[in-house]
Each structure stands twice: as structure tokens, then as C-alpha cells.
């Protein structure tokens, strides 16, 4: 009971938990748990080719298990389950390893997001503990925020025993519905393959409901004709690498680009935070910023840019607390964005030069033809998948996209668009007379007829 000049300003557990989980999507909560496993392997120096993470779920239960080093007993007691991380209480390993843990809330937020009961069994070479928490019971005591270990030991364990297993039951109603939805499962698989593509490429084995995941990474043309632009800078203990260029066709057979895949991809310590951005967050113009940049157009469907922020101080990286977006006001990002703008100008200029060779692009059919013209020129050129840190580092710093001028369209092949309107009844009559299917074909045929007759 509070008396005198004291005023109770402590949070309630229920409010804290509900606010903690409100702004994170279920699939992002799941990725947080995968990140924890990967960070465990990083801290112990485990070879990623040996790291395995298995996840299974249905409408009643969620399980994730790994062999990634386990949680040491002293870390479990003092840090792993605290709500928040003290800046002055970091271990030496945390200052020498690039991890994704920032604020000390990721794992707890994920556990609370998924269900109301969880068990954690974690084993290292020197210790083991079992933790069981019924969240509804824990919420009842407003003054005691601690968890109680079910069992623990400080014995020697074999490498085969090492790892962590998390079981979550009493799933939230909305989570249970999602776990019972095939569309959610397919979306989750693609999301993890994209967000953790680099880790998968480096050898981390991840499976979801017995499906082994394959990496999805950005690929750029890298040949004598076209090389990616690359620039590296360091700012306040953060290493920044910016790479941009021309992608190979998304559909090789049809020589097509998919505009939804174009844009900027931003990574923080290996985690993809922003994918295919085409907004004013990066270098484009949109409704939130109509003063700078250019609005995205399908002409730029072949553009891909990647920005890598890496640091052993993850709190200095420009990501938000859920690691699902960028803090656009972070000083390191403001610096990087200026570099991104300059690099984008180079790639944009290259694409615009090719477009000028073809003439104006004014309608959808011409737009598709333009994309195909670039696709056909780069299909057989060398390429590089930005799959691992080693691959990214192997690309030389370079501010010239094309070292050899791409073969221009011949003068007689240059095309322009002619647009005019005529009464529908007349156009329909000509289409039937000429035995063609489209209004465009009517225009081509009548143009050819007049040219042959009068020129």
C-alpha cells in the first residue's frame, strides 16, 4: 500500500503484455524465435553448416527446436528473460558478434504473442534448465515479474544434447486460426525464405512442418558488360555496404521482369528488414514525399538495390523494435540514404539511356516491350546471387554500372508511339475489313497502307 508522497506509476502486467505484442505480426514473432537460435550459433562460434532449426505447429501447439548452442544457465537467470536490456550489462561476446538482439524483448514478445503457456528446455555443454510458465498464472501476481526454473543443473553434457526446445500451448484464438490455415503456412514459408535467405545460403538448415526451406536472395547481372555499383562506408561503428544494378529477368523463358520484386532491399546484421521498397523511405517519390526522387514506373522493374548495415552493436543499427522496418530518422540511415540516391541516379541513367534508344514508352504494351528488350540483352550475361557475406564482399567497389556500352538499338529499329482517337463505329469497320483483332493492329495496318501508297 502506497502512502505519503509516493504515487504508484508501475505498469500492470496485463497492459504490458498486450502493448508488447500488439504491433508485431505473427510471422515476425516466429522469425524472432528463429533469430534467437541463429544468434546462439553465432555466439558459440558454431559452423552454420551444422546449425539446424526445426519448427512444427498446428491449431493446438507450436514447437521450435535447434542445436545452436543453448542458453547458458547464468544468462537464463540474469538476462535472457528480463524485459529489456541494460546497455551497461553487455558481455564481451555481445560486443564482438553481430547479432539481432537489440532491446531484450524479442523472445518474450514472441512467446506471449503465440500462446498463454510455454516450456523451454535448453542445454549447453556445461548446464541445462527447464522453464515452464503459465502466463495467466504469472499475470495474477502484479509485484513478482520473475519466472521460476522447474529444474536445472550444471553438469557436463554432450554435443548431441546441446540445443534449445520451445513448446507453446494454449494458443491465442487468432494464432490457432492462422496455424490451421494453409495460406498462412505458405506465406510463412516464403517470408522466412526471403527474410533469412542469407542465413539459409550460408548453411543454416530451417524446416517448417517438415518442409526444408530454400533461400530467396537478390541476384544482379555481373559481367564484363554490366557490373553492380558498390560503395562501402563506416559510420559510428556501423559498416554500410550499398550494392545496386540490373537484375536478370524474373521469368527467363518469357524474358519478363516482375515489378513487385523491384526496389531496395535493406538488411541489418543479416536480417532482411525492408524488401522491394519503392517509396520515399529510400530513393523514390510517393504521396508522403512528392518533392524529391521519381515515382516508380514499370520501366524500372529491372532495378535492384541492396543495403547492408552490420555492427557488433545492434542498437546502433537503423531498425525499429520489431525489426520490420527502418527508422528513417536514424543518423546512419540518413547518411546511407544520400549514398543510395547517388547510386540510384547511375542505374536510373543507364535504364533511361536504353529507353531513349527505343523511343518514348507511352502505353502498357510498349512498357512490356521495353522490359523485354532489356531482358533479352542481359539474359545470357553472367550474374551473381547476393546470397552470403562472402559473395557481397567479393564484389569490387565500383561506381560505373556499364564498363562496356550495351549495344544500342539500331537506328532503323527505334520505335515511337502514335496515338489518336477515331469514332468506334469506324474503327470496328476497319478492324473487320482488315481481319485483325485489336485496335492497335488497325493503326499499324492503316499506317502501313498509307506509307506504301503515298511514300
C-alpha positions in Angstrom: 0.0 0.0 0.0 1.3 3.4 -1.0 1.1 6.4 1.4 2.7 9.7 1.9 4.2 11.5 -1.1 4.6 8.3 -3.2 2.5 7.8 -6.4 2.1 4.4 -8.0 3.4 4.6 -11.5 4.2 0.9 -12.0 2.7 -0.9 -15.1 0.2 -3.7 -14.9 1.5 -7.0 -16.3 -1.6 -7.4 -18.5 -1.2 -4.0 -20.0 2.5 -4.5 -20.6 2.0 -7.8 -22.3 -0.9 -6.6 -24.6 1.1 -3.5 -25.6 4.2 -5.6 -26.2 2.6 -7.9 -28.7 0.1 -5.5 -30.4 2.4 -4.2 -33.1 4.2 -7.4 -34.2 2.7 -9.8 -36.8 2.6 -13.5 -36.1 5.1 -14.3 -38.8 7.5 -11.7 -37.5 7.2 -13.2 -34.0 8.1 -16.6 -35.4 11.2 -15.1 -37.2 12.3 -13.6 -33.8 12.4 -17.1 -32.4 14.4 -18.3 -35.4 16.8 -15.3 -35.0 17.4 -16.3 -31.3 18.5 -19.7 -32.5 20.8 -18.3 -35.1 22.2 -15.8 -32.6 23.0 -18.7 -30.3 25.1 -20.3 -33.0 26.9 -17.0 -33.7 27.8 -16.5 -30.0 29.2 -20.0 -29.7 31.0 -19.8 -33.0 29.1 -22.8 -34.3 29.7 -23.6 -38.0 26.4 -22.5 -39.8 26.6 -25.7 -41.9 25.9 -27.6 -38.7 23.1 -25.4 -37.4 19.6 -26.9 -37.6 16.3 -25.4 -36.7 13.1 -27.4 -36.8 9.6 -25.9 -36.4 6.3 -27.6 -36.3 2.8 -26.3 -35.5 -0.9 -27.0 -35.8 -4.0 -25.4 -34.3 -3.2 -26.7 -30.8 0.6 -26.4 -30.4 3.8 -24.7 -31.6 7.3 -26.2 -31.3 10.7 -25.0 -32.3 13.9 -26.9 -31.7 17.5 -26.2 -32.5 21.1 -27.4 -31.9 22.5 -23.9 -31.8 24.5 -23.8 -28.6 21.7 -23.5 -26.0 21.2 -20.8 -23.4 23.8 -20.8 -20.6 22.2 -21.1 -17.1 23.7 -17.8 -15.9 22.3 -16.0 -18.9 18.9 -17.5 -18.3 18.9 -16.4 -14.7 20.2 -12.9 -15.2 19.4 -11.7 -18.7 17.5 -13.9 -21.2 14.1 -13.4 -19.6 14.4 -9.9 -18.4 12.1 -7.4 -20.1 14.7 -5.1 -21.6 18.4 -5.0 -22.0 20.8 -2.8 -19.9 23.4 -1.0 -22.1 25.9 -1.3 -19.3 25.4 -5.1 -18.9 26.7 -6.5 -22.2 29.0 -9.4 -22.2 32.3 -9.4 -24.2 30.8 -11.8 -26.7 27.9 -9.4 -27.4 30.3 -6.7 -28.3 32.3 -8.9 -30.7 29.5 -10.8 -32.5 26.9 -9.4 -35.0 23.6 -10.5 -33.6 19.9 -9.4 -34.0 19.2 -8.9 -30.3 18.6 -5.2 -29.5 16.2 -4.4 -26.7 15.9 -7.6 -24.8 12.2 -8.2 -25.6 12.1 -10.2 -28.8 11.8 -13.8 -27.4 9.4 -12.8 -24.6 7.2 -10.9 -27.1 7.1 -13.9 -29.4 6.2 -16.3 -26.6 3.4 -14.1 -25.4 2.2 -13.4 -29.0 1.7 -17.1 -29.7 0.2 -18.6 -26.6 -0.5 -18.5 -22.9 1.7 -21.4 -21.8 5.3 -22.2 -22.8 8.0 -24.6 -21.9 11.7 -24.1 -22.6 14.3 -26.8 -22.3 17.8 -25.5 -23.0 21.1 -27.4 -22.8 24.7 -26.2 -23.2 27.9 -28.2 -22.7 28.0 -27.0 -19.1 24.4 -26.6 -18.0 20.7 -27.4 -18.6 17.5 -25.9 -17.4 13.7 -26.4 -17.8 11.3 -23.4 -17.6 7.5 -23.8 -17.6 5.3 -20.7 -17.5 1.5 -20.5 -17.4 1.1 -16.9 -18.5 -2.4 -16.5 -16.9 -1.0 -17.6 -13.5 2.0 -15.3 -13.9 -0.2 -12.3 -14.7 -2.1 -12.7 -11.4 0.9 -11.5 -9.2 1.5 -7.9 -10.1 4.6 -7.5 -8.0 6.6 -10.5 -8.9 7.9 -10.4 -12.5 10.3 -13.3 -12.2 9.9 -16.8 -13.7 10.9 -19.9 -11.7 13.0 -22.7 -13.2 11.4 -26.1 -13.0 14.8 -27.8 -12.9 18.4 -27.0 -13.6 21.9 -28.5 -13.4 25.5 -27.5 -14.0 26.7 -30.9 -15.3 28.7 -31.8 -18.4 26.6 -32.5 -21.4 27.4 -34.0 -24.8 27.3 -32.0 -28.1 24.4 -34.2 -29.2 22.3 -32.9 -26.2 23.1 -29.2 -26.8 20.3 -27.0 -28.1 17.0 -25.4 -27.2 13.4 -26.6 -27.5 10.4 -24.3 -27.0 6.9 -25.7 -26.8 3.9 -23.3 -26.7 0.4 -24.3 -25.8 -2.9 -22.6 -25.0 -2.5 -20.8 -28.3 -4.3 -17.5 -28.7 -7.5 -17.8 -30.7 -6.2 -15.8 -33.7 -3.0 -17.7 -33.7 -4.8 -21.1 -33.7 -6.8 -20.0 -36.7 -3.7 -18.9 -38.6 -1.9 -22.2 -37.8 -4.9 -24.0 -39.2 -4.8 -22.0 -42.4 -2.9 -23.4 -45.4 -2.5 -19.9 -46.9 -0.8 -18.7 -43.7 1.6 -21.7 -43.9 2.6 -20.9 -47.5 3.0 -17.2 -46.7 5.2 -18.0 -43.7 7.5 -20.3 -45.7 8.1 -17.6 -48.4 8.5 -15.0 -45.7 11.2 -16.9 -43.8 12.9 -17.9 -47.1 13.1 -14.2 -48.0 13.9 -12.6 -44.6 16.6 -15.2 -43.7 17.8 -16.1 -47.2 21.3 -15.1 -46.3 21.5 -17.4 -43.3 20.0 -20.3 -45.3 22.5 -19.7 -48.1 25.3 -19.9 -45.5 24.2 -23.3 -44.4 21.6 -22.9 -41.7 19.0 -25.6 -42.1 15.5 -24.5 -41.4 12.3 -26.6 -41.8 8.7 -25.8 -41.1 6.3 -28.7 -40.7 8.9 -31.0 -42.3 9.4 -28.7 -45.3 13.1 -27.7 -45.8 13.4 -24.1 -46.8 15.3 -22.7 -49.7 16.9 -19.3 -49.8 15.4 -16.4 -51.8 18.0 -13.7 -52.4 18.6 -10.8 -54.8 20.5 -11.5 -57.9 22.3 -8.9 -60.1 23.9 -9.1 -63.5 27.7 -9.2 -63.0 29.7 -9.5 -66.3 32.2 -7.6 -68.4 29.3 -5.7 -70.0 27.5 -4.7 -66.7 28.8 -4.7 -63.2 26.9 -3.8 -60.0 27.5 -0.5 -58.4 29.1 -0.8 -54.9 30.1 1.6 -52.2 31.2 1.0 -48.6 31.3 3.4 -45.7 31.6 3.2 -41.9 29.6 5.4 -39.6 29.6 5.2 -35.8 30.7 1.5 -35.5 28.3 0.5 -38.3 29.6 -0.8 -41.6 27.4 0.1 -44.6 27.6 -1.6 -48.0 25.4 -0.4 -50.8 25.1 -2.5 -54.0 22.7 -1.8 -56.9 22.4 -2.7 -60.5 20.3 -4.6 -63.1 18.7 -7.9 -62.3 18.3 -10.8 -64.7 14.8 -11.5 -65.9 12.4 -12.9 -63.2 10.9 -15.1 -65.9 13.8 -16.3 -68.1 11.6 -18.2 -70.5 9.2 -15.2 -71.2 12.0 -12.7 -70.7 9.9 -10.7 -68.2 10.5 -8.7 -65.1 8.1 -8.6 -62.2 7.7 -5.0 -61.0 6.7 -6.2 -57.5 10.3 -7.5 -57.0 12.0 -4.3 -58.0 13.3 -1.7 -55.5 15.6 -1.6 -52.4 16.3 -4.4 -50.0 17.7 -3.4 -46.6 19.5 -5.7 -44.2 20.6 -5.3 -40.6 23.1 -7.9 -39.3 21.9 -10.3 -42.0 18.2 -9.9 -41.4 16.2 -8.6 -44.3 14.2 -5.7 -42.8 12.8 -3.9 -45.8 12.0 -5.7 -49.1 11.5 -4.3 -52.6 10.9 -0.8 -51.3 9.6 1.7 -53.9 8.7 4.5 -51.6 10.2 7.7 -50.3 11.7 5.7 -47.5 14.5 5.0 -50.0 15.0 6.9 -53.2 11.5 7.1 -54.8 8.8 9.7 -54.8 5.4 9.0 -53.3 2.5 10.7 -51.7 4.5 11.2 -48.5 7.3 13.0 -50.3 6.4 14.5 -53.7 9.4 16.8 -53.8 12.4 14.6 -54.4 13.1 11.4 -56.4 11.0 9.9 -59.1 7.8 7.9 -58.9 8.3 4.2 -59.5 7.3 3.1 -63.0 7.4 -0.4 -64.5 10.3 0.9 -66.7 12.4 0.3 -63.6 11.3 -3.2 -63.0 14.8 -4.5 -63.5 16.3 -2.3 -60.8 17.6 -4.0 -57.6 19.4 -2.3 -54.8 20.7 -3.8 -51.5 21.9 -2.0 -48.4 23.7 -3.9 -45.7 24.1 -2.5 -42.2 26.4 -4.5 -39.9 27.6 -3.9 -36.4 28.5 -5.7 -33.2 26.4 -3.0 -31.5 22.9 -3.9 -32.9 21.3 -1.0 -31.0 23.2 1.3 -33.4 21.5 -0.2 -36.5 18.6 1.8 -38.0 15.8 -0.8 -37.4 12.6 -0.5 -35.4 11.9 -2.6 -32.3 10.1 -5.3 -34.3 12.9 -5.4 -36.9 10.3 -5.0 -39.6 11.2 -1.5 -40.9 13.8 1.2 -40.9 14.0 4.2 -38.5 14.2 6.8 -41.3 15.5 9.4 -38.9 18.4 7.4 -37.7 21.6 9.3 -38.5 23.4 6.2 -40.0 20.4 5.7 -42.3 20.2 9.4 -43.3 23.9 9.1 -44.3 23.3 5.9 -46.2 20.3 7.3 -48.0 22.3 10.1 -49.5 24.7 7.5 -50.9 21.7 5.4 -52.2 20.4 8.4 -54.1 23.7 8.9 -55.9 23.9 5.2 -56.8 20.3 5.1 -57.9 21.0 8.0 -60.3 23.7 5.9 -62.0 21.4 2.9 -62.5 18.4 5.0 -63.5 20.5 6.9 -66.1 21.6 3.6 -67.6 18.0 2.4 -67.9 16.9 5.8 -69.3 19.6 5.6 -72.0 18.2 2.3 -73.2 14.7 3.7 -73.1 15.7 6.6 -75.3 17.1 4.2 -77.8 13.7 2.7 -78.1 11.8 6.0 -78.2 9.0 7.0 -75.8 7.2 4.4 -73.8 3.6 5.6 -73.5 1.3 2.5 -73.1 1.3 -0.8 -71.3 2.2 -2.8 -74.5 5.2 -0.6 -75.2 6.2 -0.8 -71.5 6.3 -4.6 -71.6 8.2 -4.5 -74.9 10.8 -2.2 -73.2 11.3 -4.6 -70.3 11.7 -7.4 -72.7 14.2 -5.5 -74.7 16.5 -5.2 -71.6 15.7 -8.8 -70.6 16.8 -10.1 -73.9 20.1 -8.3 -73.7 21.1 -9.4 -70.3 19.7 -13.0 -70.3 22.9 -14.6 -71.3 25.2 -12.4 -69.2 26.9 -13.5 -66.0 25.1 -13.0 -62.7 25.8 -13.1 -59.0 23.3 -14.0 -56.3 23.9 -11.9 -53.2 23.5 -14.9 -51.0 26.3 -14.7 -48.4 28.5 -12.2 -46.8 31.4 -13.7 -48.8 29.7 -13.0 -52.1 28.8 -9.5 -51.1 32.4 -8.8 -50.1 33.7 -10.3 -53.4 32.1 -7.6 -55.4 34.6 -4.8 -56.0 33.8 -1.2 -55.1 32.6 0.4 -58.3 30.7 3.5 -59.4 30.3 2.6 -63.1 27.5 0.3 -64.0 28.4 -0.5 -67.6 32.1 -1.0 -68.4 31.3 -1.8 -72.0 28.5 0.2 -73.6 25.5 -2.0 -74.1 24.7 -2.5 -77.8 22.2 0.2 -78.7 19.2 -0.4 -80.8 19.9 0.3 -84.5 18.5 3.5 -85.9 16.0 1.7 -88.1 14.8 -0.3 -85.1 14.0 2.7 -83.0 10.2 3.0 -82.3 7.9 5.8 -81.4 4.3 5.6 -80.4 1.5 7.3 -82.4 -1.8 7.9 -80.5 -5.0 9.2 -81.9 -8.8 8.7 -81.5 -11.5 7.9 -84.0 -15.2 7.0 -83.8 -15.7 3.5 -82.6 -18.0 2.5 -85.4 -15.3 3.5 -88.0 -12.6 1.6 -86.1 -14.8 -1.5 -85.8 -15.5 -1.4 -89.5 -11.8 -1.2 -90.4 -10.9 -4.0 -87.9 -13.5 -6.3 -89.6 -12.3 -5.2 -93.1 -8.6 -5.7 -92.3 -9.4 -9.0 -90.5 -7.4 -8.0 -87.4 -8.2 -8.4 -83.7 -7.1 -5.3 -81.9 -7.3 -1.5 -82.4 -3.6 -1.4 -82.3 -3.4 -3.6 -85.3 -5.9 -1.4 -87.1 -3.5 1.5 -86.5 -0.5 -0.5 -87.8 -2.2 -1.7 -90.9 -3.6 1.7 -91.9 -0.2 3.3 -91.3 1.5 0.7 -93.5 -1.2 1.1 -96.1 -0.8 4.8 -96.3 3.1 4.6 -96.2 3.1 2.0 -99.1 0.6 4.0 -101.2 1.8 7.6 -100.6 5.6 7.4 -99.8 
